[in-house]
Amino acid sequence: MSKMTAHSNTPARPGTAVRPGQARAVFTVCRHLEGWAVEHDGKMLDHTSSKEEAKASANKRVRQLQDAGRPCQVNVAGETAMFGFGERVIR
């Protein structure tokens, strides 16, 4: 049986499976009020007027966790990757 991803029942790509007991930290760059922010665990972090600055901030936070051995993911509102992610505004 193939390994499953942490967030779905679909088989993981080789080399991308999350180790058991290790939840992936998900950061989302999204619109917030009049600008952009990074959402993580229900908290809005790093408010800025620029989407690019918010993306850089999310990547900096992810790098810190990855260096500590934690798997991470960054979603960016309005940009599509494999599954697409619609833009939303959190107030």
C-alpha positions in Angstrom: 0.0 0.0 0.0 1.3 3.5 -0.8 1.9 6.2 1.7 -0.9 8.8 2.2 -0.5 12.5 2.5 -1.2 14.2 5.8 -4.2 16.2 4.5 -6.0 13.8 2.2 -6.5 10.2 1.3 -4.5 10.5 -1.9 -1.2 8.7 -2.3 1.9 10.9 -1.6 4.5 11.6 -4.2 7.7 9.8 -3.5 9.8 11.7 -1.0 7.0 14.0 0.2 5.2 11.9 2.8 5.1 13.5 6.3 6.5 11.3 9.1 3.8 9.9 11.4 3.2 12.2 14.3 4.6 15.2 12.5 1.8 17.6 11.3 2.6 20.0 8.5 2.6 23.7 9.5 0.5 25.6 7.0 1.0 29.3 6.4 -1.4 31.2 4.2 -0.7 34.6 2.6 -4.1 36.3 2.2 -5.9 39.7 2.0 -6.5 41.1 5.4 -8.4 44.4 5.9 -6.6 46.9 3.6 -3.5 44.9 3.0 -2.0 41.4 3.3 -1.0 39.2 6.1 0.2 35.7 6.9 -2.3 33.4 8.6 -1.1 30.5 10.7 -3.1 28.4 13.2 -6.0 31.0 13.1 -3.7 33.9 13.9 -3.0 36.8 11.5 0.7 37.6 11.5 3.0 40.1 9.7 0.5 42.6 8.4 1.8 44.6 5.4 0.5 46.5 2.4 2.4 44.4 -0.1 1.6 40.9 -1.1 5.3 40.3 -2.0 6.4 41.3 1.6 3.8 39.0 3.1 5.1 36.1 0.9 8.7 36.8 2.0 7.6 36.9 5.6 5.8 33.5 5.3 8.8 32.0 3.6 11.1 33.3 6.4 8.8 31.7 9.1 8.7 28.4 7.1 12.5 28.4 6.8 12.9 28.6 10.6 10.5 25.7 11.2 12.0 23.6 8.4 15.5 24.2 9.8 14.2 22.7 13.0 12.9 19.7 11.1 9.2 20.5 10.8 7.4 20.0 7.5 5.7 23.2 6.2 3.6 24.5 3.4 2.8 28.0 2.1 -0.4 28.8 0.3 -0.8 32.1 -1.5 -4.3 33.5 -2.1 -5.1 34.2 -5.7 -2.2 32.0 -7.0 -2.8 28.5 -8.2 -0.5 25.6 -7.7 -1.5 21.9 -7.9 -5.0 22.3 -6.5 -5.7 26.1 -6.7 -6.5 28.3 -3.9 -9.1 31.1 -4.2 -8.4 34.6 -2.8 -10.3 35.4 0.3 -10.5 38.4 2.7 -10.3 37.7 6.5 -11.7 40.3 8.8 
